[in-house]
């Protein structure tokens, strides 16, 4: 046998890990990483030392409340929940309310205007700092330049400095283009080279293009304003309660027990519905009265609407959302919890509609309107990558959130009859999306339609719930209440603002 002296060449190749390997995942920045980085930057400036504990709670599983379905085996479900250690939210509220009344310490904390404007100053300072850093990065400001020692009282503001830098840059660009006499207008490109067959003449640059379409992220924070150009009245709210026919169960503070899964009842519907406990506050604050015509303007996935229907108080219930897929989610939920929903409940004037809440035209038609607007959904943004608002492809959508929220709220105020009640809510910690949007909407409806509202201060009525929820200091909020994530009571975040349309 002949033996060949030829050897096969040895080819070395670098081994590449799969995209799902931990080493590759570690290099990649996911949407939830971008969200946490953004929150550290902004919320760290707004909440200060409190942000650390809020941040930890935000990244842990939230706490639930069980809404017992009274169209199922109600008594049996209540007994099971109580045997597991769950307690009635109404019992806690009434007992604590009685203690506060007997002790005489249920009065509202005095409003400290300094704290309110301190939050505004923090937001404004953060916006200016972000704007300056964006401008410096865009125009390649010299990072080695020595800081100025000019007294701050005599130096221009950050905004003025930024605008001056932009003007100076544009002037220098125009001047350099005009002064350069060696521009070659006759330089030809060889059509045989590359893919430049259609390019025949070189045209020199004369202007930076695309700047008019550039969106600065710092502009997102401009919606938080402290200038009031509309009549504003704030009254203490005293009417708040949990209807007797509504059965809500939770675990006491620091008890992290989990609820058993809903089971199918003898009527064919599920026994109870689980949702973040703070989500029950906006529909309860709406204070629906018997026979009211109620609109849930942004209803999907439908938990708040389900709670309102469980009270048996609305005379007409309209559940609206903007997309067919979201309306289908509402319909699916109602079929799971309301017996014979498609036939029986339509006769009871319960409807699901599809429409943009910014364009609804049923002006002055509703007694109660719930406006739980789309937001950054802070807890979801730091926990999940799917449907995350901080995806790179959704930057413009995220930056336009306050504008969309204010448009929805402005239009929904017009849907209220005079004397009607509206509750605005978000699941975000952002002062821009909360008080900032309320402020902008009130300004818009006053300038457009001459409409004014009375803000209802909920801080007194929410005090009996402090054993369950962790509320932000009401003196740091201008219009609403804010449930903060807190490990012993990890509900929220949830912002609630109640307002009544004036006559």
C-alpha positions in Angstrom: 0.0 0.0 0.0 1.3 3.4 -0.9 1.3 6.1 1.8 0.8 9.7 0.8 3.2 12.3 2.1 0.6 15.1 1.8 -1.0 16.3 5.0 -4.2 18.2 5.2 -3.8 21.8 6.4 -4.8 22.6 9.9 -7.3 25.5 9.9 -7.8 27.3 13.3 -11.2 28.8 13.9 -12.3 30.9 16.8 -15.2 29.1 18.6 -18.3 31.3 18.9 -20.8 30.8 21.6 -24.5 30.6 20.8 -26.5 33.8 21.2 -28.2 32.3 24.2 -24.9 31.5 26.0 -24.4 33.4 29.3 -21.2 35.1 28.0 -23.0 36.5 25.0 -26.1 37.5 27.0 -23.8 39.4 29.5 -22.4 41.6 26.7 -25.9 42.5 25.4 -27.9 45.3 26.9 -31.6 44.4 27.0 -34.6 46.8 27.2 -35.0 46.1 30.9 -31.3 47.1 31.4 -32.0 50.4 29.5 -35.1 51.0 31.6 -33.2 50.5 34.9 -30.4 52.7 33.7 -32.9 55.4 32.8 -34.7 55.1 36.1 -31.5 55.3 38.1 -30.7 58.5 36.3 -34.1 60.2 36.6 -35.8 58.7 39.7 -32.5 58.8 41.6 -32.6 62.6 41.1 -36.3 62.9 42.0 -36.6 60.5 45.0 -33.1 60.9 46.4 -32.2 58.4 49.1 -35.6 56.8 48.9 -34.9 55.5 45.4 -32.7 52.7 46.6 -35.5 50.9 48.5 -38.0 51.6 45.7 -35.6 50.2 43.2 -35.2 46.9 45.1 -39.0 46.5 45.5 -39.6 47.3 41.8 -37.4 44.4 40.8 -39.3 41.9 43.0 -42.7 40.3 42.3 -45.5 42.6 43.2 -48.1 41.7 45.8 -51.6 40.7 44.8 -55.2 41.3 45.9 -58.0 38.7 45.3 -61.3 40.0 44.0 -63.9 37.3 44.8 -66.3 36.7 41.9 -69.8 37.0 43.3 -71.2 35.2 40.2 -69.5 32.1 41.3 -69.3 30.1 44.6 -68.9 33.3 46.6 -69.2 31.9 50.2 -67.0 28.9 49.5 -64.3 31.1 47.9 -64.3 33.5 50.8 -63.9 30.6 53.3 -61.0 29.2 51.4 -59.2 32.6 51.2 -59.8 33.2 55.0 -58.5 29.7 55.8 -55.3 30.6 53.9 -54.8 33.7 56.1 -56.1 36.4 53.8 -58.0 39.3 55.3 -60.8 41.5 54.0 -59.6 44.9 52.7 -62.9 46.4 53.8 -62.5 45.2 57.3 -59.0 46.7 57.5 -60.2 50.0 56.1 -63.2 50.3 58.5 -61.2 49.3 61.6 -58.4 51.7 60.8 -60.8 54.5 60.0 -62.5 54.0 63.3 -59.1 54.1 65.1 -58.2 57.3 63.4 -61.6 58.9 64.2 -61.3 57.9 67.9 -57.7 59.0 68.2 -58.2 62.3 66.4 -55.0 61.9 64.3 -56.7 61.5 61.0 -56.2 65.1 59.8 -54.2 65.8 56.7 -50.5 66.7 57.1 -50.0 70.4 56.4 -49.1 71.2 52.8 -45.5 72.3 52.6 -45.1 74.3 49.4 -41.3 74.1 49.7 -41.4 70.4 49.2 -43.7 70.6 46.2 -41.4 73.1 44.5 -38.4 71.1 45.5 -39.6 68.3 43.3 -40.2 70.7 40.5 -36.7 72.1 40.9 -35.2 68.6 40.8 -37.1 67.8 37.6 -36.0 71.1 36.0 -32.4 70.6 37.0 -32.3 67.1 35.7 -33.9 68.3 32.4 -31.3 71.0 32.0 -28.4 68.7 32.8 -29.7 66.1 30.3 -30.1 68.7 27.6 -26.6 70.1 28.1 -25.1 66.6 28.0 -27.0 65.8 24.8 -25.9 69.0 23.1 -22.3 68.4 24.2 -22.3 64.9 22.7 -24.0 66.0 19.5 -21.8 69.0 18.8 -18.7 67.3 20.3 -18.0 69.9 22.9 -14.5 69.9 24.3 -14.6 67.7 27.4 -11.2 68.9 28.6 -12.3 72.5 28.8 -11.7 74.0 32.2 -14.9 74.8 34.1 -15.8 78.4 34.5 -15.3 80.1 37.9 -17.8 82.9 37.1 -20.3 83.5 39.9 -23.5 81.6 39.2 -25.5 84.8 39.8 -23.8 86.5 36.9 -23.5 83.6 34.6 -26.1 82.7 32.0 -28.5 79.8 32.6 -27.9 76.3 31.3 -30.5 76.7 28.6 -29.0 80.0 27.4 -25.6 78.5 27.3 -26.8 75.5 25.3 -28.6 77.7 22.8 -25.6 80.0 22.4 -23.4 77.0 21.7 -25.7 75.9 19.0 -25.8 79.3 17.4 -22.0 79.7 17.5 -21.6 76.2 16.0 -23.9 76.9 13.1 -22.2 80.3 12.5 -18.8 78.7 12.4 -20.0 76.0 10.0 -21.6 78.5 7.6 -18.5 80.8 7.7 -16.1 77.9 7.0 -18.2 76.9 4.0 -18.3 80.4 2.6 -14.6 81.2 3.2 -13.4 77.9 1.6 -12.5 78.9 -2.0 -11.1 75.5 -3.0 -14.3 73.5 -3.3 -14.1 71.3 -6.4 -17.5 71.3 -8.2 -16.2 69.4 -11.2 -14.9 66.3 -9.5 -16.4 63.3 -11.3 -17.0 59.8 -9.9 -16.0 56.9 -12.2 -19.2 55.0 -13.0 -17.2 51.8 -13.4 -16.2 51.8 -9.7 -18.5 50.2 -7.1 -22.2 51.0 -7.3 -21.9 54.7 -8.1 -23.0 54.4 -11.7 -25.8 57.0 -11.2 -23.6 59.5 -9.4 -22.1 62.0 -11.9 -21.1 65.0 -9.9 -19.8 65.7 -6.5 -22.0 68.2 -4.5 -20.3 69.8 -1.5 -22.1 69.8 1.9 -23.6 73.2 2.7 -25.8 72.4 5.8 -26.3 69.7 8.5 -29.3 67.7 7.4 -31.6 65.8 9.8 -31.2 68.1 12.7 -34.8 69.3 12.3 -36.0 65.7 12.9 -33.7 65.0 15.9 -35.7 64.5 19.1 -33.8 65.3 22.3 -34.7 63.0 25.2 -34.5 65.9 27.6 -37.6 67.4 25.8 -39.6 64.5 27.5 -39.3 66.3 30.8 -40.5 69.7 29.7 -44.1 68.6 30.3 -43.6 68.9 34.0 -44.3 72.6 34.5 -45.1 74.7 37.6 -46.7 77.7 35.8 -50.5 77.8 36.4 -52.4 79.7 33.7 -55.9 78.3 34.5 -58.3 78.5 37.5 -57.5 75.8 40.0 -59.5 74.7 43.0 -58.5 71.9 45.4 -60.9 70.4 48.0 -60.4 67.7 50.6 -62.2 64.5 49.6 -64.2 62.9 52.4 -66.3 60.3 50.6 -64.5 57.0 50.0 -65.5 53.5 50.8 -65.5 49.8 49.7 -69.0 48.7 48.7 -70.4 45.8 50.8 -71.0 43.6 47.8 -67.4 43.9 46.8 -65.1 41.2 48.4 -61.4 42.1 48.2 -58.8 40.0 50.1 -55.1 40.5 50.8 -52.4 39.5 53.2 -51.2 41.8 56.0 -48.0 43.8 55.6 -44.8 41.7 55.4 -46.8 38.6 54.6 -45.6 37.4 51.2 -47.9 34.4 50.9 -49.2 33.6 47.5 -52.9 33.1 46.6 -54.2 29.8 45.3 -55.0 29.8 41.6 -58.6 30.6 40.5 -60.8 27.5 40.2 -63.9 26.9 38.0 -67.1 27.3 39.9 -70.4 25.4 39.5 -71.7 28.3 37.4 -68.9 27.9 34.9 -67.0 31.1 35.8 -63.7 31.5 37.7 -63.8 31.9 41.5 -61.6 35.0 42.0 -59.4 37.4 40.1 -55.8 38.3 41.1 -54.3 41.7 40.3 -51.8 44.2 41.8 -53.5 45.5 44.9 -52.9 49.1 44.0 -55.0 48.6 40.9 -58.2 48.5 43.0 -57.7 52.1 44.2 -58.6 54.0 41.0 -62.0 52.4 40.5 -62.8 52.7 44.2 -61.8 56.4 44.1 -64.3 56.8 41.2 -67.1 56.4 43.8 -69.7 55.0 41.4 -73.3 55.6 42.4 -76.3 53.4 41.5 -77.4 53.9 37.9 -74.3 55.9 36.8 -73.2 55.9 33.2 -69.5 54.8 33.5 -66.7 54.8 30.9 -63.4 53.0 31.3 -61.5 54.9 28.5 -58.4 52.6 28.4 -59.9 49.4 29.8 -57.5 46.6 28.7 -56.8 44.1 30.1 -60.1 44.7 32.0 -59.3 44.2 35.7 -60.6 47.6 36.8 -63.7 47.3 34.7 -64.4 43.9 36.2 -64.1 45.4 39.7 -66.6 48.1 38.8 -69.1 45.5 37.4 -68.7 43.4 40.6 -70.1 46.4 42.6 -73.4 46.1 40.6 -73.7 49.9 40.7 -73.2 51.1 37.1 -76.4 51.6 35.1 -74.3 51.6 31.9 -70.7 50.3 31.6 -68.6 51.1 28.5 -65.2 49.5 28.2 -63.1 51.1 25.5 -59.7 50.5 24.1 -57.8 51.5 21.0 -56.9 48.2 19.3 -58.9 45.1 18.4 -56.4 42.8 20.2 -56.9 44.7 23.4 -60.6 44.7 23.1 -60.5 40.9 22.7 -58.5 40.6 25.9 -61.3 42.5 27.7 -63.9 40.3 26.1 -62.0 37.1 27.1 -61.7 38.2 30.7 -65.4 39.1 31.0 -66.4 35.7 29.6 -64.2 34.0 32.3 -65.8 35.9 35.2 -69.3 37.0 34.1 -71.9 34.3 33.5 -73.3 34.4 29.9 -71.5 37.7 29.2 -72.3 37.9 25.4 -76.1 37.7 25.9 -77.1 38.5 29.4 -74.7 41.4 30.1 -75.4 43.3 26.8 -79.0 43.5 28.0 -77.7 45.1 31.1 -76.1 47.8 29.0 -72.5 46.6 29.3 -70.5 47.3 26.1 -67.0 46.9 24.7 -66.0 49.5 22.2 -62.9 50.1 20.1 -61.7 53.7 19.6 -58.9 56.1 20.3 -59.7 57.8 23.6 -58.3 61.0 22.2 -61.0 61.1 19.6 -64.2 59.9 21.4 -67.0 62.4 20.8 -69.6 61.5 23.4 -69.2 64.9 25.1 -71.0 65.5 28.5 -72.4 61.9 28.4 -70.8 60.2 31.3 -71.3 60.4 35.1 -68.0 58.7 35.8 -64.9 58.2 33.7 -61.8 56.1 34.5 -58.7 57.1 32.6 -55.9 54.5 33.3 -53.6 55.7 30.5 -50.8 53.8 28.7 -47.5 54.6 30.4 -43.9 53.3 30.8 -45.3 50.6 33.2 -42.2 50.9 35.4 -42.4 47.5 37.1 -42.9 45.6 33.8 -40.1 47.7 32.2 -37.5 46.5 34.7 -38.7 42.9 34.8 -39.5 41.9 31.2 -38.0 42.4 27.8 -41.1 41.6 25.8 -43.4 44.6 25.0 -40.9 46.8 26.8 -41.2 50.6 26.2 -37.5 51.0 26.4 -36.7 49.0 23.2 -34.5 51.0 20.9 -37.3 50.8 18.2 -39.7 52.5 20.6 -37.7 55.6 21.6 -40.0 58.1 19.8 -43.1 56.4 21.1 -41.7 56.6 24.7 -40.8 60.2 24.4 -44.3 61.1 23.2 -46.0 59.3 26.1 -46.8 62.5 28.1 -48.2 64.2 25.1 -50.5 61.2 24.3 -51.5 60.9 28.0 -52.4 64.6 28.2 -54.5 64.4 24.9 -56.4 61.4 26.3 -57.1 63.1 29.6 -58.1 66.4 28.0 -60.6 64.7 25.8 -62.0 62.5 28.5 -62.7 65.6 30.7 -65.0 66.8 27.9 -66.8 63.5 28.0 -67.9 64.2 31.6 -71.2 65.8 32.3 -71.0 68.9 34.6 -70.6 67.6 38.1 -69.2 64.3 36.9 -66.1 62.6 38.3 -63.0 61.5 36.6 -60.0 59.5 38.0 -56.7 59.6 36.2 -54.1 56.9 36.9 -50.8 55.5 35.8 -48.5 52.6 36.9 -45.5 54.9 36.8 -43.4 56.8 39.3 -42.6 59.6 36.8 -43.7 63.1 38.0 -43.8 63.9 34.3 -46.5 61.3 33.5 -48.4 61.9 36.7 -48.7 65.5 38.1 -47.1 66.9 34.9 -49.7 65.4 32.6 -52.6 66.5 34.9 -51.2 70.0 34.8 -50.9 70.1 31.1 -54.4 68.6 30.5 -56.0 71.1 32.8 -54.3 73.9 30.9 -55.3 72.5 27.6 -59.0 72.1 28.3 -59.2 75.5 29.8 -57.6 77.2 26.8 -59.5 75.1 24.3 -63.0 74.8 25.8 -63.0 77.0 28.9 -63.5 73.9 31.1 -62.4 73.9 34.7 -62.3 71.2 37.3 -62.0 70.8 41.1 -59.1 68.5 42.3 -60.2 66.2 45.1 -57.4 65.7 47.6 -57.4 62.0 48.6 -54.8 62.1 51.3 -57.3 62.1 54.1 -59.4 59.2 52.8 -56.4 57.1 52.0 -55.0 57.3 55.5 -56.9 54.2 56.8 -55.1 52.2 54.0 -51.6 53.0 55.2 -51.4 49.7 57.0 -51.7 48.0 53.6 -50.1 50.4 51.1 -47.0 52.6 51.2 -48.0 56.1 50.0 -45.7 58.9 49.0 -45.7 62.0 51.2 -48.7 64.0 49.9 -46.8 67.2 50.4 -44.5 66.2 47.5 -47.4 65.8 45.0 -49.4 68.6 43.5 -52.6 66.9 42.4 -52.7 63.1 43.2 -51.6 60.3 45.4 -48.8 57.8 44.7 -48.5 54.2 45.9 -44.8 53.4 46.2 -43.3 49.9 45.8 -42.1 48.8 49.3 -40.9 45.3 50.1 -43.1 44.7 53.1 -46.1 46.0 51.0 -44.9 45.6 47.5 -47.9 47.1 45.6 -47.7 49.6 42.8 -46.5 51.9 41.6 -49.9 53.5 41.1 -50.7 57.2 40.7 -54.3 58.3 41.4 -55.8 61.8 40.8 -59.5 62.5 41.3 -61.2 65.5 39.7 -64.8 66.8 39.3 -65.9 68.8 36.3 -67.3 72.2 37.4 -70.7 73.4 36.3 
